[in-house]
Amino acid sequence: MTGVISGGGQWGFVAAAYVLTAVLTGAVLLHSWRAMAKAERRSDALRKDRK
């Protein structure tokens, strides 16, 4: 059948898909954490200005 991954190659594709998903999920989490930390620093700086 054309376009179908057959034999042992399919497991390599599945493993690559899981690795890619894990790496991209980690990248999104890291980006979100850094954005949150930056927003907290800005919020703290604004609070200090009010006092």
LINZISUL-V512563 format. One record per helix or strand of 3 or more residues. SS is the DSSP state (a for helix, b for strand). FROM is the first residue (numbers start at 1). LEN is the number of residues. If there is no record, write none. Layout:
ss: (SS,SS)
from: (FROM,FROM)
len: (LEN,LEN)
This chain:
ss: (a)
from: (9)
len: (42)
